[in-house]
Amino acid sequence: MTEMTRAAAGKTTMRQHARNFAKGYGNIIIFAAVWVAGMILCRGKFITTVNMLGIINQAAIAAICCLGMTFVLMTGGIDLSVGYLLGFCAYIFGWSTVTVGMPVFAGILITLAVGAFFGFVNGFLVQVMKIPAFIVTLGTGYIIFGIAQIVSNGKAITPLPANVLAVGRTRFLGLSSMVWIMFVVVAVCYFILHKTTFGRALTSVGLNKEASALSGISANFTTIMVYVICGLTSSIGAILMAARVNNAVCTMGGTEFTFTAITAAVLGGASLFGGIGTAWGSVLGVLTIYTIQNILGLMGVNYYMYTAVQSIVILIAIIFENVKNRLLQ
């Protein structure tokens, strides 16, 4: 083997190592870097049991919604209506259980049905009508918000009765029911993404819809279903959000919550270009976002500064995504 051949082989090996590293450990390194920053900047206040449990509780609802977003991103789509749907579903949950007086279980089913319906509408318009996902979900998001304002007349439903609050506030082994529900959703999403043919189909559709169709995968079914799943996770998050804050109002969520879900998914390793995403990575991305928020809170940074920092994190996540995709080519 000549010197030039050995050098070329060495470069190829290094490039392969870089690909594997970026693919498998980039999100872990970002998370670890944030933790190191927290330990340095907030000595004695960051690494405490109370603070760690606080971060997990804060992140639970966003993690559930982020998992739904991950499904959508894996097909190469995006859902900008998540935050608005969360607000509307929160109001529907409060209206059905308080105003109408339905049993909590019935209110949960109605709320889930509303989330699934709007998810189906998004998926149908994107896949069947061939309208870009960005335009569709931005439009339906504002439509949902408008409907919510009309239905609620801009009013909130509060306080919520004890049996409604118990959905998100019941404690077991030191953790709230919100966190336990998050664990269940993570487990279900992990199974779907990594242990079923549907999960493998998401990767195929996200990377190449034409090739996936030739292999017998229905892009229509797969795409519509991921938006339905995203609608369902948004409605689950809405139920827990209403119980958590003792308030059902349609202004919950909004654009900020949507971009938090997208940013967390990308930080967790999901690709904005489709085909890549994991359940555990999405949860890790959410924990990264809320750890940053926690650190800024411990430092006494005001809300507006946090918004600016979150925007910077979004840009860093996109830059990291571009670099990673170049390495993986």
N, C-alpha and C positions, 0 to 999 in steps of 0.2 A: 504494500500500500504506500503510495507516494505521500509526501508531506502535505501537498494540497488536498489530497483525498481525505487524509486524517483530519485536517482542519475543517473541511466541509462537513465531515461526519460529526465532528465535535460541535459545530454550530447547529446542525440539525438536532442533535441530542439536547443542547441547551434550549433550543426553541421549543422542543417537545416538553421539556421540564417546565418552561414558562407557561405553556398552554395548560398543562395539568394543574400547575400552581394557581393560575388565574381562575380556572374553572372550579377548582375544589376548595380553595382556602381564602380567596379574596375577601369574602364577607366576614369570615372569622377574624381576619386581621383587622378589618375596620372596626368590628365590635370590640376586639381586645384593645385597640388604640384608644377608643372612647373610654373604656374602663380605666386604662392607665391615666388618661387625662383627668377622669373623675377623682381618682385616688390622689393625684398630685394637687389638683385645684381645690378639692373639698376634703381636706384631711380631717379624719375623725367623724365626718358627717355622712360620707358616701357609703362606706362599707359598714352598714348596720342592718340588723334583721328587719327593723321597721322600714327603713328606706328601700331595701330590696323588695319586700312584700308590696310596698307602695308602688314601685315601678311595675311589678307584675300586674297588680290590679289596674293601674292606669292603662297598661298596654293590652289588656285582655280583649276589649271590644274592637280595637283597631286591628288586632291580630286576626280576629275572625273575619273582618271585612277584607283584610289584606289577602287572606287565603283565597277568597272569591276572585279578587283582582288578579291573583297569580294565574288562575285558570284561564282568564280572559287573555292575559299577556302571552301565555304560552301558545295561543293560536294566532298571535300577531295582531290582536285587537287591543282595545282599550275601553274602559268604561268611566266616563266623566260624570255619570249620574249618581254614583254611589252615595255621596254625601247628601244629596237632595232626597234620594229614596229613603235613606236612613231617617231623615227628619219626618217625612210623610208617614212612614211605617210606625215611627214612635207615636205620632198623633193617632193613627188608626188603632194602635194597641190601647192607648188611653181611652179613646172614644168607645171602643167595643166593650172594654171591661168596666169603665166608670160611668160614662154617659148612658150607654145602652144597658149596662148591668149584666153582661154575659159572664159566664164562668171564665176563669183565667185561661184554662186550656182552650176554650173556644176562641178567645181573643188571640191567643198565640197562633192558632191555625189560620184565622182570618188574616193576621199580619203576615204570616209566611206566604199565604196565597197571593196577597197584594205584591209582595216582593218578587215572587216567582213570575207573576203576570207581567210586570214591567220588564223583568229580565228577558222574558220571551219576546216581548215587543222589540227590545233592543236587538236581540239576536236575529229576529226575523228581518228587520230593516237592514241590518248589516249584511247578512248572508244571502237572503233571498232577493231583497230589493237592490243589493249591491251598492248601498250608500256607505261612504267611509265611516268607520266606527267613531272617529273623533267628532264628526258632524252630528251623527245620530245621537250619541250619548250626551253630547252637550245640549242638543235640542230637547231631548226627552227629560234631561235634568231640569231645565227651566220650565218645561211643561208640568212636570211633577211638582215643582215648587209652586207654580201658579195654582194648580189644582188644590194643593195643600192649604194655600192661603185663603182660597175661596171657601173650602170646606170648613176650615177652622175659624174663619173670619179674623185671623191673626191672633187668636186667643190660645192660651195654654190650658191644659187640663192638670190641675194640681190642687191639693195634694192627692196622691194615689193611695188607695187602701193598702192595709198591711199584707193581704194575700198577693197583691200585685208586686209590691216591693220585695216580697220574699223570693221572687224569681231570680233577682240579681244580688240579694243581700244575705241570703242564708249562708251561714259559715259552717265549714266542716274541716277538721284538722288544721285550723288556723287560716284557711283560704276561703274566700267568698265563692258563692255558686257561680259567679261570672267566670272566675278562673277555671273552675271544674268544667263548665260548659265549653270554655276555650280548649281545654285539654281534649274533650270529646270531639270537637270540630276538627282540631288538628289531627287526631288519630284517624278520623273518617277521611279527611282530605289526603292524608299521607297514604292511606290504603288505596284510594281512588287513583291518585297520581302515580304511585309507584308499584302497585300490585295488580292492576287491572288492564285489560286491553284498551279501555277508554282512555286511561292515562297515557298509554303509549301512543294512542291516536292523536292526542293533543300535541305531542312532540312532532309527529309526522305532518300534521296539518299546519303547524306553525312554521316548519322548515320549508315545506313544499306542498301546497294544496293539490297541484296537478298530479304529482307523483303519488300522493296519498290516495287520490281518487282511483288511480290505476291499480293500486293495491287493494281496492275494495273498501276503503274507509269513506264513510259519508261525511263530507265536509259540512253539509247542511245541518245534519243532526248534531255533530260535534260542536260546531260554532254556536248554534242556538242553545245547546245544553250548558255551555260554559257561562253564557250570559244569565241563564236561569239560575245556575249555581251562585253566581255573583249576586243576583237579586235576593236569593235565599239567605246568603251570609249577611247581606245588608239588613235584611229584616230581623235576623237573629240579633245583630248588633243593636238595632233599634229597640227591641224589647228590653235588652239588658241596659241600654242607655237610659231609657225611661225609668226603669226600676232603680238605677243607680242614683240619678239626680232628683228622683221624686217629682218628675215633671214630664209631661208629654206635649211637646211643642214642635211645630214643623220647621223651626229655624235651627234645629240641631243639625250637625254635620256640615252641609254646604261644601263649597269649593275647597276649603282648608282641609277638611277631613278626607276628601277625595284624593288630594295630592299627597297627603300623608300616607294613604294606602299605596299609591303608586310608587312613591319614593321608597317606602319600606320594602316593597316587593323587589325593586331594582337593587337596593342595597343588599337584599337577601339572595341575590344571584339570578333573579328572573331577567330575561332579555326583553327589551322593548321591541325587538325585531322578531320575537316568537321562537318557539321550539325549546326554550330552556326555562326551568323553574322547579323549585322543590318546596315541600310543605315546611320542613324545618328551617330552610333558608328564609322563608317569608316571616316566620316567627322571629328569627334572629334579626331580621331587618327592622321589624317593629320594635323589638327591644332596644336596638341601637338608637332609633329615633327618640323613644321615650327616655332612654338613659341620658341622651343629650339634653332633652327638655328638663330632666331632673337635675342635672348638673348646673344648668343655667339658673334654675330655681334656687338651688342651694347657694349659688353665688349672688343671688339678689338681682339678677338681670331681669329687666321688665319684659312684658309680653311682646312689645313691638320689636325689641332686639331679638327675641326668640324667633319671630316671624322672619326676620332678615337672615338669621343663622340657618333656619330651615331651608330657605331659598338657596343659600350657599351649599347646603348639604345636597339639595336636589341637583344643582349644577355639578357638584363633585361626583354624584352617583352616575349622572349621564356621561361625564368624561370617563369615569372608570369603566362604564359599560362599553363605550367606544373603543377604549384601549384593549379591553378584554376580547371584544369581537375581532379586533385586528390580530391579536395573538392566536385566536382560535382558528383563523383562516389558514 
